[in-house]
Each structure stands twice: as C-alpha cells, then as structure tokens.
C-alpha cells in the first residue's frame, strides 16, 4: 500500500496545492511591495532618507504574514 500523495484528500490538503503556494508568495510580496512603496513615497514627500521605508517594509511583512495565517492556518482546524 502506498502513502497518500500531497494534494490528495487523504494527504497534504491545501499545502500540496501549487496555487496555494503561489497565493502565499503573492500575499507576502504584495504586502512588502505595497507598504514598502508607501514608506518610500512618504520618505520622498517629507524629505527623509530612510525613515518610513523600513517601517513600511516591516508593516508589509507583518501584514502579509497575518493574511497568510488568516487564510490558510485557520482553515486547517
């Protein structure tokens, strides 16, 4: 008898789905790019060299991670 393959109902679930992996990557990169871009724009607007960019990148990383947790980890109950 063989072991269940990832992506089949018996094994892996969403984690075996390449679409879910790309969605996670997209959420993380989207958060980084969006909030990093907002931070970059605020730096240029207010004349700072690198004040809001790092803040925006951290907020984007935290927000993207939170969205991944909400979308994928809570559905695994």
N, CA, C, O and CB atoms as a CASP TS submission, in Angstrom:
PFRMAT TS
TARGET T0000
AUTHOR 0000-0000-0000
METHOD Language model
MODEL 1
PARENT N/A
ATOM      1  N   UNK     1       0.846  -1.173   0.000  1.00  0.00           N
ATOM      2  CA  UNK     1       0.000   0.000   0.000  1.00  0.00           C
ATOM      3  C   UNK     1       0.892   1.238   0.000  1.00  0.00           C
ATOM      4  O   UNK     1       1.848   1.317   0.772  1.00  0.00           O
ATOM      5  CB  UNK     1      -0.963  -0.003   1.220  1.00  0.00           C
ATOM      6  N   UNK     2       0.587   2.194  -0.855  1.00  0.00           N
ATOM      7  CA  UNK     2       1.430   3.387  -0.963  1.00  0.00           C
ATOM      8  C   UNK     2       0.937   4.498  -0.034  1.00  0.00           C
ATOM      9  O   UNK     2      -0.223   4.516   0.377  1.00  0.00           O
ATOM     10  CB  UNK     2       1.461   3.890  -2.416  1.00  0.00           C
ATOM     11  N   UNK     3       1.833   5.410   0.281  1.00  0.00           N
ATOM     12  CA  UNK     3       1.496   6.554   1.132  1.00  0.00           C
ATOM     13  C   UNK     3       0.670   7.553   0.325  1.00  0.00           C
ATOM     14  O   UNK     3       0.842   7.649  -0.890  1.00  0.00           O
ATOM     15  CB  UNK     3       2.784   7.232   1.697  1.00  0.00           C
ATOM     16  N   UNK     4      -0.232   8.306   0.982  1.00  0.00           N
ATOM     17  CA  UNK     4      -1.025   9.295   0.259  1.00  0.00           C
ATOM     18  C   UNK     4      -0.129  10.408  -0.276  1.00  0.00           C
ATOM     19  O   UNK     4       0.820  10.836   0.381  1.00  0.00           O
ATOM     20  CB  UNK     4      -2.121   9.879   1.169  1.00  0.00           C
ATOM     21  N   UNK     5      -0.451  10.858  -1.467  1.00  0.00           N
ATOM     22  CA  UNK     5       0.330  11.919  -2.098  1.00  0.00           C
ATOM     23  C   UNK     5      -0.173  13.284  -1.628  1.00  0.00           C
ATOM     24  O   UNK     5      -1.340  13.439  -1.267  1.00  0.00           O
ATOM     25  CB  UNK     5       0.255  11.812  -3.643  1.00  0.00           C
ATOM     26  N   UNK     6       0.719  14.260  -1.640  1.00  0.00           N
ATOM     27  CA  UNK     6       0.323  15.622  -1.294  1.00  0.00           C
ATOM     28  C   UNK     6      -0.685  16.125  -2.319  1.00  0.00           C
ATOM     29  O   UNK     6      -0.543  15.883  -3.517  1.00  0.00           O
ATOM     30  CB  UNK     6       1.557  16.563  -1.227  1.00  0.00           C
ATOM     31  N   UNK     7      -1.696  16.822  -1.838  1.00  0.00           N
ATOM     32  CA  UNK     7      -2.718  17.354  -2.726  1.00  0.00           C
ATOM     33  C   UNK     7      -3.923  16.448  -2.867  1.00  0.00           C
ATOM     34  O   UNK     7      -4.962  16.879  -3.367  1.00  0.00           O
ATOM     35  CB  UNK     7      -2.134  17.605  -4.068  1.00  0.00           C
ATOM     36  N   UNK     8      -3.806  15.190  -2.433  1.00  0.00           N
ATOM     37  CA  UNK     8      -4.957  14.301  -2.458  1.00  0.00           C
ATOM     38  C   UNK     8      -5.762  14.518  -1.188  1.00  0.00           C
ATOM     39  O   UNK     8      -5.222  15.033  -0.209  1.00  0.00           O
ATOM     40  CB  UNK     8      -4.521  12.815  -2.598  1.00  0.00           C
ATOM     41  N   UNK     9      -7.028  14.144  -1.171  1.00  0.00           N
ATOM     42  CA  UNK     9      -7.833  14.364   0.027  1.00  0.00           C
ATOM     43  C   UNK     9      -7.267  13.697   1.282  1.00  0.00           C
ATOM     44  O   UNK     9      -7.486  14.191   2.388  1.00  0.00           O
ATOM     45  CB  UNK     9      -9.223  13.866  -0.212  1.00  0.00           C
ATOM     46  N   UNK    10      -6.541  12.579   1.130  1.00  0.00           N
ATOM     47  CA  UNK    10      -6.008  11.895   2.307  1.00  0.00           C
ATOM     48  C   UNK    10      -4.749  12.558   2.854  1.00  0.00           C
ATOM     49  O   UNK    10      -4.454  12.427   4.042  1.00  0.00           O
ATOM     50  CB  UNK    10      -5.714  10.453   1.972  1.00  0.00           C
ATOM     51  N   UNK    11      -4.012  13.256   2.022  1.00  0.00           N
ATOM     52  CA  UNK    11      -2.714  13.801   2.445  1.00  0.00           C
ATOM     53  C   UNK    11      -2.648  15.290   2.270  1.00  0.00           C
ATOM     54  O   UNK    11      -3.742  15.816   2.065  1.00  0.00           O
ATOM     55  CB  UNK    11      -1.590  13.157   1.675  1.00  0.00           C
ATOM     56  N   UNK    12      -1.723  15.997   2.302  1.00  0.00           N
ATOM     57  CA  UNK    12      -1.397  17.389   2.102  1.00  0.00           C
ATOM     58  C   UNK    12      -2.441  18.473   2.217  1.00  0.00           C
ATOM     59  O   UNK    12      -2.136  19.529   2.771  1.00  0.00           O
ATOM     60  CB  UNK    12      -0.867  17.493   0.873  1.00  0.00           C
ATOM     61  N   UNK    13      -3.640  18.283   1.734  1.00  0.00           N
ATOM     62  CA  UNK    13      -4.633  19.345   1.748  1.00  0.00           C
ATOM     63  C   UNK    13      -4.193  20.525   0.893  1.00  0.00           C
ATOM     64  O   UNK    13      -3.664  20.335  -0.203  1.00  0.00           O
ATOM     65  CB  UNK    13      -4.897  19.800   3.174  1.00  0.00           C
ATOM     66  N   UNK    14      -4.409  21.749   1.389  1.00  0.00           N
ATOM     67  CA  UNK    14      -4.015  22.959   0.656  1.00  0.00           C
ATOM     68  C   UNK    14      -2.514  23.074   0.480  1.00  0.00           C
ATOM     69  O   UNK    14      -2.062  23.705  -0.476  1.00  0.00           O
ATOM     70  CB  UNK    14      -4.528  24.183   1.367  1.00  0.00           C
ATOM     71  N   UNK    15      -1.738  22.495   1.356  1.00  0.00           N
ATOM     72  CA  UNK    15      -0.287  22.655   1.277  1.00  0.00           C
ATOM     73  C   UNK    15       0.296  21.882   0.107  1.00  0.00           C
ATOM     74  O   UNK    15       1.432  22.154  -0.280  1.00  0.00           O
ATOM     75  CB  UNK    15       0.367  22.201   2.573  1.00  0.00           C
ATOM     76  N   UNK    16      -0.399  20.966  -0.454  1.00  0.00           N
ATOM     77  CA  UNK    16       0.074  20.253  -1.624  1.00  0.00           C
ATOM     78  C   UNK    16      -0.343  20.930  -2.923  1.00  0.00           C
ATOM     79  O   UNK    16      -0.005  20.447  -4.004  1.00  0.00           O
ATOM     80  CB  UNK    16      -0.433  18.840  -1.600  1.00  0.00           C
ATOM     81  N   UNK    17      -1.050  22.007  -2.839  1.00  0.00           N
ATOM     82  CA  UNK    17      -1.594  22.717  -3.991  1.00  0.00           C
ATOM     83  C   UNK    17      -0.622  23.818  -4.420  1.00  0.00           C
ATOM     84  O   UNK    17      -0.347  24.727  -3.637  1.00  0.00           O
ATOM     85  CB  UNK    17      -2.991  23.314  -3.663  1.00  0.00           C
ATOM     86  N   UNK    18      -0.099  23.755  -5.639  1.00  0.00           N
ATOM     87  CA  UNK    18       0.816  24.817  -6.088  1.00  0.00           C
ATOM     88  C   UNK    18       0.147  26.189  -6.131  1.00  0.00           C
ATOM     89  O   UNK    18       0.814  27.203  -5.929  1.00  0.00           O
ATOM     90  CB  UNK    18       1.366  24.481  -7.466  1.00  0.00           C
ATOM     91  N   UNK    19      -1.141  26.235  -6.386  1.00  0.00           N
ATOM     92  CA  UNK    19      -1.849  27.508  -6.389  1.00  0.00           C
ATOM     93  C   UNK    19      -1.838  28.165  -5.021  1.00  0.00           C
ATOM     94  O   UNK    19      -1.733  29.387  -4.921  1.00  0.00           O
ATOM     95  CB  UNK    19      -3.273  27.311  -6.852  1.00  0.00           C
ATOM     96  N   UNK    20      -1.945  27.372  -3.974  1.00  0.00           N
ATOM     97  CA  UNK    20      -1.890  27.916  -2.617  1.00  0.00           C
ATOM     98  C   UNK    20      -0.497  28.462  -2.323  1.00  0.00           C
ATOM     99  O   UNK    20      -0.364  29.501  -1.675  1.00  0.00           O
ATOM    100  CB  UNK    20      -2.272  26.837  -1.581  1.00  0.00           C
ATOM    101  N   UNK    21       0.525  27.786  -2.783  1.00  0.00           N
ATOM    102  CA  UNK    21       1.895  28.259  -2.563  1.00  0.00           C
ATOM    103  C   UNK    21       2.119  29.591  -3.267  1.00  0.00           C
ATOM    104  O   UNK    21       2.724  30.497  -2.693  1.00  0.00           O
ATOM    105  CB  UNK    21       2.918  27.217  -3.059  1.00  0.00           C
ATOM    106  N   UNK    22       1.644  29.722  -4.498  1.00  0.00           N
ATOM    107  CA  UNK    22       1.795  30.981  -5.218  1.00  0.00           C
ATOM    108  C   UNK    22       0.967  32.088  -4.584  1.00  0.00           C
ATOM    109  O   UNK    22       1.371  33.251  -4.591  1.00  0.00           O
ATOM    110  CB  UNK    22       1.399  30.806  -6.675  1.00  0.00           C
ATOM    111  N   UNK    23      -0.175  31.738  -4.045  1.00  0.00           N
ATOM    112  CA  UNK    23      -1.002  32.722  -3.351  1.00  0.00           C
ATOM    113  C   UNK    23      -0.299  33.248  -2.104  1.00  0.00           C
ATOM    114  O   UNK    23      -0.349  34.445  -1.821  1.00  0.00           O
ATOM    115  CB  UNK    23      -2.353  32.111  -2.975  1.00  0.00           C
ATOM    116  N   UNK    24       0.351  32.364  -1.362  1.00  0.00           N
ATOM    117  CA  UNK    24       1.101  32.770  -0.171  1.00  0.00           C
ATOM    118  C   UNK    24       2.254  33.691  -0.565  1.00  0.00           C
ATOM    119  O   UNK    24       2.474  34.724   0.067  1.00  0.00           O
ATOM    120  CB  UNK    24       1.635  31.531   0.590  1.00  0.00           C
ATOM    121  N   UNK    25       2.984  33.315  -1.607  1.00  0.00           N
ATOM    122  CA  UNK    25       4.090  34.149  -2.077  1.00  0.00           C
ATOM    123  C   UNK    25       3.567  35.520  -2.517  1.00  0.00           C
ATOM    124  O   UNK    25       4.176  36.548  -2.221  1.00  0.00           O
ATOM    125  CB  UNK    25       4.840  33.456  -3.245  1.00  0.00           C
ATOM    126  N   UNK    26       2.451  35.525  -3.213  1.00  0.00           N
ATOM    127  CA  UNK    26       1.863  36.778  -3.664  1.00  0.00           C
ATOM    128  C   UNK    26       1.415  37.671  -2.516  1.00  0.00           C
ATOM    129  O   UNK    26       1.605  38.887  -2.563  1.00  0.00           O
ATOM    130  CB  UNK    26       0.699  36.496  -4.562  1.00  0.00           C
ATOM    131  N   UNK    27       0.820  37.077  -1.485  1.00  0.00           N
ATOM    132  CA  UNK    27       0.400  37.865  -0.329  1.00  0.00           C
ATOM    133  C   UNK    27       1.600  38.492   0.377  1.00  0.00           C
ATOM    134  O   UNK    27       1.562  39.665   0.749  1.00  0.00           O
ATOM    135  CB  UNK    27      -0.389  36.992   0.651  1.00  0.00           C
ATOM    136  N   UNK    28       2.659  37.714   0.561  1.00  0.00           N
ATOM    137  CA  UNK    28       3.841  38.235   1.250  1.00  0.00           C
ATOM    138  C   UNK    28       4.534  39.315   0.428  1.00  0.00           C
ATOM    139  O   UNK    28       4.876  40.373   0.957  1.00  0.00           O
ATOM    140  CB  UNK    28       4.820  37.103   1.552  1.00  0.00           C
ATOM    141  N   UNK    29       4.745  39.055  -0.860  1.00  0.00           N
ATOM    142  CA  UNK    29       5.401  40.053  -1.708  1.00  0.00           C
ATOM    143  C   UNK    29       4.531  41.288  -1.907  1.00  0.00           C
ATOM    144  O   UNK    29       5.034  42.410  -1.954  1.00  0.00           O
ATOM    145  CB  UNK    29       5.749  39.446  -3.060  1.00  0.00           C
ATOM    146  N   UNK    30       3.234  41.076  -2.022  1.00  0.00           N
ATOM    147  CA  UNK    30       2.328  42.209  -2.183  1.00  0.00           C
ATOM    148  C   UNK    30       2.346  43.136  -0.977  1.00  0.00           C
ATOM    149  O   UNK    30       2.347  44.358  -1.123  1.00  0.00           O
ATOM    150  CB  UNK    30       0.921  41.716  -2.424  1.00  0.00           C
ATOM    151  N   UNK    31       2.360  42.551   0.209  1.00  0.00           N
ATOM    152  CA  UNK    31       2.445  43.369   1.422  1.00  0.00           C
ATOM    153  C   UNK    31       3.750  44.141   1.483  1.00  0.00           C
ATOM    154  O   UNK    31       3.761  45.331   1.799  1.00  0.00           O
ATOM    155  CB  UNK    31       2.305  42.497   2.662  1.00  0.00           C
ATOM    156  N   UNK    32       4.855  43.460   1.179  1.00  0.00           N
ATOM    157  CA  UNK    32       6.156  44.127   1.198  1.00  0.00           C
ATOM    158  C   UNK    32       6.225  45.263   0.178  1.00  0.00           C
ATOM    159  O   UNK    32       6.674  46.365   0.493  1.00  0.00           O
ATOM    160  CB  UNK    32       7.267  43.116   0.926  1.00  0.00           C
ATOM    161  N   UNK    33       5.781  44.987  -1.036  1.00  0.00           N
ATOM    162  CA  UNK    33       5.859  45.998  -2.090  1.00  0.00           C
ATOM    163  C   UNK    33       4.901  47.162  -1.852  1.00  0.00           C
ATOM    164  O   UNK    33       5.272  48.319  -2.049  1.00  0.00           O
ATOM    165  CB  UNK    33       5.565  45.364  -3.435  1.00  0.00           C
ATOM    166  N   UNK    34       3.692  46.869  -1.435  1.00  0.00           N
ATOM    167  CA  UNK    34       2.707  47.933  -1.237  1.00  0.00           C
ATOM    168  C   UNK    34       3.112  48.850  -0.083  1.00  0.00           C
ATOM    169  O   UNK    34       3.201  50.066  -0.257  1.00  0.00           O
ATOM    170  CB  UNK    34       1.320  47.332  -0.971  1.00  0.00           C
ATOM    171  N   UNK    35       3.356  48.273   1.088  1.00  0.00           N
ATOM    172  CA  UNK    35       3.690  49.100   2.242  1.00  0.00           C
ATOM    173  C   UNK    35       5.099  49.669   2.141  1.00  0.00           C
ATOM    174  O   UNK    35       5.346  50.777   2.617  1.00  0.00           O
ATOM    175  CB  UNK    35       3.549  48.296   3.519  1.00  0.00           C
ATOM    176  N   UNK    36       6.027  48.936   1.532  1.00  0.00           N
ATOM    177  CA  UNK    36       7.356  49.491   1.277  1.00  0.00           C
ATOM    178  C   UNK    36       7.277  50.666   0.321  1.00  0.00           C
ATOM    179  O   UNK    36       7.979  51.661   0.499  1.00  0.00           O
ATOM    180  CB  UNK    36       8.288  48.419   0.714  1.00  0.00           C
ATOM    181  N   UNK    37       6.429  50.560  -0.691  1.00  0.00           N
ATOM    182  CA  UNK    37       6.230  51.659  -1.633  1.00  0.00           C
ATOM    183  C   UNK    37       5.614  52.881  -0.970  1.00  0.00           C
ATOM    184  O   UNK    37       5.999  54.014  -1.259  1.00  0.00           O
ATOM    185  CB  UNK    37       5.356  51.207  -2.780  1.00  0.00           C
ATOM    186  N   UNK    38       4.662  52.648  -0.087  1.00  0.00           N
ATOM    187  CA  UNK    38       4.070  53.764   0.653  1.00  0.00           C
ATOM    188  C   UNK    38       5.130  54.429   1.531  1.00  0.00           C
ATOM    189  O   UNK    38       5.192  55.656   1.607  1.00  0.00           O
ATOM    190  CB  UNK    38       2.877  53.278   1.518  1.00  0.00           C
ATOM    191  N   UNK    39       5.961  53.624   2.192  1.00  0.00           N
ATOM    192  CA  UNK    39       7.039  54.175   3.013  1.00  0.00           C
ATOM    193  C   UNK    39       8.043  54.951   2.187  1.00  0.00           C
ATOM    194  O   UNK    39       8.504  56.014   2.603  1.00  0.00           O
ATOM    195  CB  UNK    39       7.745  53.068   3.761  1.00  0.00           C
ATOM    196  N   UNK    40       8.387  54.429   1.020  1.00  0.00           N
ATOM    197  CA  UNK    40       9.309  55.123   0.125  1.00  0.00           C
ATOM    198  C   UNK    40       8.724  56.464  -0.313  1.00  0.00           C
ATOM    199  O   UNK    40       9.419  57.480  -0.320  1.00  0.00           O
ATOM    200  CB  UNK    40       9.627  54.251  -1.103  1.00  0.00           C
ATOM    201  N   UNK    41       7.457  56.458  -0.673  1.00  0.00           N
ATOM    202  CA  UNK    41       6.783  57.681  -1.108  1.00  0.00           C
ATOM    203  C   UNK    41       6.735  58.710   0.026  1.00  0.00           C
ATOM    204  O   UNK    41       6.948  59.899  -0.211  1.00  0.00           O
ATOM    205  CB  UNK    41       5.357  57.361  -1.598  1.00  0.00           C
ATOM    206  N   UNK    42       6.456  58.260   1.262  1.00  0.00           N
ATOM    207  CA  UNK    42       6.435  59.182   2.400  1.00  0.00           C
ATOM    208  C   UNK    42       7.818  59.747   2.680  1.00  0.00           C
ATOM    209  O   UNK    42       7.948  60.922   3.025  1.00  0.00           O
ATOM    210  CB  UNK    42       5.898  58.479   3.645  1.00  0.00           C
ATOM    211  N   UNK    43       8.864  58.919   2.533  1.00  0.00           N
ATOM    212  CA  UNK    43      10.232  59.418   2.684  1.00  0.00           C
ATOM    213  C   UNK    43      10.512  60.539   1.698  1.00  0.00           C
ATOM    214  O   UNK    43      11.057  61.576   2.077  1.00  0.00           O
ATOM    215  CB  UNK    43      11.244  58.284   2.490  1.00  0.00           C
ATOM    216  N   UNK    44      10.149  60.347   0.450  1.00  0.00           N
ATOM    217  CA  UNK    44      10.396  61.371  -0.566  1.00  0.00           C
ATOM    218  C   UNK    44       9.529  62.604  -0.319  1.00  0.00           C
ATOM    219  O   UNK    44       9.981  63.728  -0.538  1.00  0.00           O
ATOM    220  CB  UNK    44      10.128  60.807  -1.972  1.00  0.00           C
ATOM    221  N   UNK    45       8.302  62.411   0.128  1.00  0.00           N
ATOM    222  CA  UNK    45       7.387  63.519   0.368  1.00  0.00           C
ATOM    223  C   UNK    45       7.885  64.425   1.498  1.00  0.00           C
ATOM    224  O   UNK    45       7.834  65.650   1.389  1.00  0.00           O
ATOM    225  CB  UNK    45       5.994  62.988   0.696  1.00  0.00           C
ATOM    226  N   UNK    46       8.363  63.815   2.577  1.00  0.00           N
ATOM    227  CA  UNK    46       8.779  64.581   3.753  1.00  0.00           C
ATOM    228  C   UNK    46      10.278  64.847   3.806  1.00  0.00           C
ATOM    229  O   UNK    46      10.743  65.504   4.737  1.00  0.00           O
ATOM    230  CB  UNK    46       8.363  63.858   4.997  1.00  0.00           C
ATOM    231  N   UNK    47      11.050  64.358   2.836  1.00  0.00           N
ATOM    232  CA  UNK    47      12.465  64.658   2.748  1.00  0.00           C
ATOM    233  C   UNK    47      13.370  63.803   3.625  1.00  0.00           C
ATOM    234  O   UNK    47      14.501  64.203   3.901  1.00  0.00           O
ATOM    235  CB  UNK    47      12.670  66.060   3.088  1.00  0.00           C
ATOM    236  N   UNK    48      12.915  62.657   4.063  1.00  0.00           N
ATOM    237  CA  UNK    48      13.760  61.752   4.849  1.00  0.00           C
ATOM    238  C   UNK    48      14.519  60.817   3.917  1.00  0.00           C
ATOM    239  O   UNK    48      14.094  60.559   2.791  1.00  0.00           O
ATOM    240  CB  UNK    48      12.910  60.936   5.860  1.00  0.00           C
ATOM    241  N   UNK    49      15.650  60.315   4.406  1.00  0.00           N
ATOM    242  CA  UNK    49      16.412  59.356   3.596  1.00  0.00           C
ATOM    243  C   UNK    49      15.853  57.949   3.742  1.00  0.00           C
ATOM    244  O   UNK    49      15.595  57.275   2.745  1.00  0.00           O
ATOM    245  CB  UNK    49      17.892  59.374   3.994  1.00  0.00           C
ATOM    246  N   UNK    50      15.670  57.512   4.962  1.00  0.00           N
ATOM    247  CA  UNK    50      15.182  56.143   5.173  1.00  0.00           C
ATOM    248  C   UNK    50      14.501  56.033   6.528  1.00  0.00           C
ATOM    249  O   UNK    50      14.980  55.318   7.409  1.00  0.00           O
ATOM    250  CB  UNK    50      16.340  55.124   5.072  1.00  0.00           C
ATOM    251  N   UNK    51      13.405  56.725   6.696  1.00  0.00           N
ATOM    252  CA  UNK    51      12.646  56.618   7.934  1.00  0.00           C
ATOM    253  C   UNK    51      11.407  55.753   7.730  1.00  0.00           C
ATOM    254  O   UNK    51      11.193  54.787   8.463  1.00  0.00           O
ATOM    255  CB  UNK    51      12.247  58.011   8.443  1.00  0.00           C
ATOM    256  N   UNK    52      10.605  56.092   6.752  1.00  0.00           N
ATOM    257  CA  UNK    52       9.338  55.399   6.555  1.00  0.00           C
ATOM    258  C   UNK    52       9.466  54.120   5.729  1.00  0.00           C
ATOM    259  O   UNK    52       8.625  53.228   5.846  1.00  0.00           O
ATOM    260  CB  UNK    52       8.363  56.322   5.894  1.00  0.00           C
ATOM    261  N   UNK    53      10.489  54.018   4.907  1.00  0.00           N
ATOM    262  CA  UNK    53      10.672  52.800   4.101  1.00  0.00           C
ATOM    263  C   UNK    53      10.842  51.559   4.973  1.00  0.00           C
ATOM    264  O   UNK    53      10.125  50.581   4.762  1.00  0.00           O
ATOM    265  CB  UNK    53      11.885  52.952   3.183  1.00  0.00           C
ATOM    266  N   UNK    54      11.762  51.553   5.950  1.00  0.00           N
ATOM    267  CA  UNK    54      11.864  50.355   6.794  1.00  0.00           C
ATOM    268  C   UNK    54      10.596  50.077   7.595  1.00  0.00           C
ATOM    269  O   UNK    54      10.227  48.920   7.796  1.00  0.00           O
ATOM    270  CB  UNK    54      13.030  50.497   7.743  1.00  0.00           C
ATOM    271  N   UNK    55       9.935  51.128   8.048  1.00  0.00           N
ATOM    272  CA  UNK    55       8.680  50.948   8.774  1.00  0.00           C
ATOM    273  C   UNK    55       7.639  50.305   7.857  1.00  0.00           C
ATOM    274  O   UNK    55       6.921  49.396   8.272  1.00  0.00           O
ATOM    275  CB  UNK    55       8.162  52.305   9.322  1.00  0.00           C
ATOM    276  N   UNK    56       7.558  50.774   6.620  1.00  0.00           N
ATOM    277  CA  UNK    56       6.611  50.215   5.663  1.00  0.00           C
ATOM    278  C   UNK    56       6.916  48.772   5.320  1.00  0.00           C
ATOM    279  O   UNK    56       5.999  47.961   5.189  1.00  0.00           O
ATOM    280  CB  UNK    56       6.601  51.037   4.408  1.00  0.00           C
ATOM    281  N   UNK    57       8.202  48.435   5.172  1.00  0.00           N
ATOM    282  CA  UNK    57       8.577  47.054   4.855  1.00  0.00           C
ATOM    283  C   UNK    57       8.207  46.125   6.011  1.00  0.00           C
ATOM    284  O   UNK    57       7.683  45.033   5.790  1.00  0.00           O
ATOM    285  CB  UNK    57      10.092  46.956   4.551  1.00  0.00           C
ATOM    286  N   UNK    58       8.478  46.558   7.237  1.00  0.00           N
ATOM    287  CA  UNK    58       8.122  45.731   8.403  1.00  0.00           C
ATOM    288  C   UNK    58       6.605  45.577   8.499  1.00  0.00           C
ATOM    289  O   UNK    58       6.107  44.475   8.733  1.00  0.00           O
ATOM    290  CB  UNK    58       8.682  46.355   9.714  1.00  0.00           C
ATOM    291  N   UNK    59       5.871  46.671   8.318  1.00  0.00           N
ATOM    292  CA  UNK    59       4.407  46.576   8.351  1.00  0.00           C
ATOM    293  C   UNK    59       3.883  45.661   7.247  1.00  0.00           C
ATOM    294  O   UNK    59       2.949  44.891   7.471  1.00  0.00           O
ATOM    295  CB  UNK    59       3.780  47.968   8.215  1.00  0.00           C
ATOM    296  N   UNK    60       4.474  45.741   6.067  1.00  0.00           N
ATOM    297  CA  UNK    60       4.065  44.874   4.967  1.00  0.00           C
ATOM    298  C   UNK    60       4.346  43.406   5.248  1.00  0.00           C
ATOM    299  O   UNK    60       3.533  42.542   4.919  1.00  0.00           O
ATOM    300  CB  UNK    60       4.765  45.289   3.698  1.00  0.00           C
ATOM    301  N   UNK    61       5.493  43.120   5.856  1.00  0.00           N
ATOM    302  CA  UNK    61       5.830  41.734   6.192  1.00  0.00           C
ATOM    303  C   UNK    61       4.883  41.186   7.253  1.00  0.00           C
ATOM    304  O   UNK    61       4.400  40.059   7.149  1.00  0.00           O
ATOM    305  CB  UNK    61       7.284  41.636   6.681  1.00  0.00           C
ATOM    306  N   UNK    62       4.628  41.991   8.265  1.00  0.00           N
ATOM    307  CA  UNK    62       3.710  41.552   9.330  1.00  0.00           C
ATOM    308  C   UNK    62       2.292  41.388   8.779  1.00  0.00           C
ATOM    309  O   UNK    62       1.618  40.401   9.072  1.00  0.00           O
ATOM    310  CB  UNK    62       3.713  42.566  10.509  1.00  0.00           C
ATOM    311  N   UNK    63       1.848  42.352   7.989  1.00  0.00           N
ATOM    312  CA  UNK    63       0.502  42.263   7.418  1.00  0.00           C
ATOM    313  C   UNK    63       0.341  41.099   6.465  1.00  0.00           C
ATOM    314  O   UNK    63      -0.680  40.412   6.496  1.00  0.00           O
ATOM    315  CB  UNK    63       0.161  43.536   6.703  1.00  0.00           C
ATOM    316  N   UNK    64       1.344  40.861   5.610  1.00  0.00           N
ATOM    317  CA  UNK    64       1.281  39.720   4.696  1.00  0.00           C
ATOM    318  C   UNK    64       1.273  38.396   5.431  1.00  0.00           C
ATOM    319  O   UNK    64       0.541  37.476   5.068  1.00  0.00           O
ATOM    320  CB  UNK    64       2.444  39.756   3.736  1.00  0.00           C
ATOM    321  N   UNK    65       2.097  38.305   6.474  1.00  0.00           N
ATOM    322  CA  UNK    65       2.124  37.079   7.285  1.00  0.00           C
ATOM    323  C   UNK    65       0.791  36.868   7.982  1.00  0.00           C
ATOM    324  O   UNK    65       0.293  35.744   8.045  1.00  0.00           O
ATOM    325  CB  UNK    65       3.259  37.139   8.326  1.00  0.00           C
ATOM    326  N   UNK    66       0.215  37.932   8.501  1.00  0.00           N
ATOM    327  CA  UNK    66      -1.085  37.832   9.163  1.00  0.00           C
ATOM    328  C   UNK    66      -2.163  37.356   8.185  1.00  0.00           C
ATOM    329  O   UNK    66      -3.002  36.528   8.541  1.00  0.00           O
ATOM    330  CB  UNK    66      -1.481  39.190   9.770  1.00  0.00           C
ATOM    331  N   UNK    67      -2.142  37.873   6.961  1.00  0.00           N
ATOM    332  CA  UNK    67      -3.124  37.433   5.971  1.00  0.00           C
ATOM    333  C   UNK    67      -2.953  35.957   5.613  1.00  0.00           C
ATOM    334  O   UNK    67      -3.940  35.249   5.416  1.00  0.00           O
ATOM    335  CB  UNK    67      -3.015  38.285   4.715  1.00  0.00           C
ATOM    336  N   UNK    68      -1.715  35.494   5.528  1.00  0.00           N
ATOM    337  CA  UNK    68      -1.467  34.074   5.257  1.00  0.00           C
ATOM    338  C   UNK    68      -2.006  33.228   6.404  1.00  0.00           C
ATOM    339  O   UNK    68      -2.629  32.193   6.170  1.00  0.00           O
ATOM    340  CB  UNK    68       0.049  33.806   5.051  1.00  0.00           C
ATOM    341  N   UNK    69      -1.775  33.656   7.632  1.00  0.00           N
ATOM    342  CA  UNK    69      -2.277  32.911   8.789  1.00  0.00           C
ATOM    343  C   UNK    69      -3.797  32.868   8.777  1.00  0.00           C
ATOM    344  O   UNK    69      -4.395  31.816   9.007  1.00  0.00           O
ATOM    345  CB  UNK    69      -1.776  33.539  10.100  1.00  0.00           C
ATOM    346  N   UNK    70      -4.421  34.006   8.509  1.00  0.00           N
ATOM    347  CA  UNK    70      -5.892  34.047   8.479  1.00  0.00           C
ATOM    348  C   UNK    70      -6.438  33.137   7.381  1.00  0.00           C
ATOM    349  O   UNK    70      -7.395  32.396   7.607  1.00  0.00           O
ATOM    350  CB  UNK    70      -6.389  35.492   8.262  1.00  0.00           C
ATOM    351  N   UNK    71      -5.835  33.190   6.199  1.00  0.00           N
ATOM    352  CA  UNK    71      -6.377  32.452   5.061  1.00  0.00           C
ATOM    353  C   UNK    71      -6.097  30.954   5.136  1.00  0.00           C
ATOM    354  O   UNK    71      -6.968  30.155   4.792  1.00  0.00           O
ATOM    355  CB  UNK    71      -5.810  33.004   3.781  1.00  0.00           C
ATOM    356  N   UNK    72      -4.902  30.551   5.577  1.00  0.00           N
ATOM    357  CA  UNK    72      -4.509  29.149   5.461  1.00  0.00           C
ATOM    358  C   UNK    72      -4.427  28.404   6.786  1.00  0.00           C
ATOM    359  O   UNK    72      -4.831  27.243   6.849  1.00  0.00           O
ATOM    360  CB  UNK    72      -3.196  29.064   4.781  1.00  0.00           C
ATOM    361  N   UNK    73      -3.931  29.011   7.824  1.00  0.00           N
ATOM    362  CA  UNK    73      -3.757  28.281   9.082  1.00  0.00           C
ATOM    363  C   UNK    73      -5.079  28.065   9.796  1.00  0.00           C
ATOM    364  O   UNK    73      -5.281  27.014  10.403  1.00  0.00           O
ATOM    365  CB  UNK    73      -2.798  29.025   9.995  1.00  0.00           C
ATOM    366  N   UNK    74      -5.969  29.015   9.740  1.00  0.00           N
ATOM    367  CA  UNK    74      -7.251  28.851  10.425  1.00  0.00           C
ATOM    368  C   UNK    74      -8.153  27.847   9.727  1.00  0.00           C
ATOM    369  O   UNK    74      -9.056  27.304  10.364  1.00  0.00           O
ATOM    370  CB  UNK    74      -7.958  30.182  10.527  1.00  0.00           C
ATOM    371  N   UNK    75      -7.944  27.580   8.448  1.00  0.00           N
ATOM    372  CA  UNK    75      -8.762  26.619   7.711  1.00  0.00           C
ATOM    373  C   UNK    75      -8.320  25.189   7.959  1.00  0.00           C
ATOM    374  O   UNK    75      -9.006  24.264   7.522  1.00  0.00           O
ATOM    375  CB  UNK    75      -8.711  26.918   6.228  1.00  0.00           C
ATOM    376  N   UNK    76      -7.214  24.968   8.636  1.00  0.00           N
ATOM    377  CA  UNK    76      -6.679  23.620   8.853  1.00  0.00           C
ATOM    378  C   UNK    76      -7.237  22.948  10.081  1.00  0.00           C
ATOM    379  O   UNK    76      -6.819  21.834  10.396  1.00  0.00           O
ATOM    380  CB  UNK    76      -5.194  23.672   8.959  1.00  0.00           C
ATOM    381  N   UNK    77      -8.172  23.576  10.802  1.00  0.00           N
ATOM    382  CA  UNK    77      -8.733  23.002  12.039  1.00  0.00           C
ATOM    383  C   UNK    77      -9.410  21.683  11.780  1.00  0.00           C
ATOM    384  O   UNK    77      -9.934  21.065  12.708  1.00  0.00           O
ATOM    385  CB  UNK    77      -9.723  23.962  12.678  1.00  0.00           C
TER
END
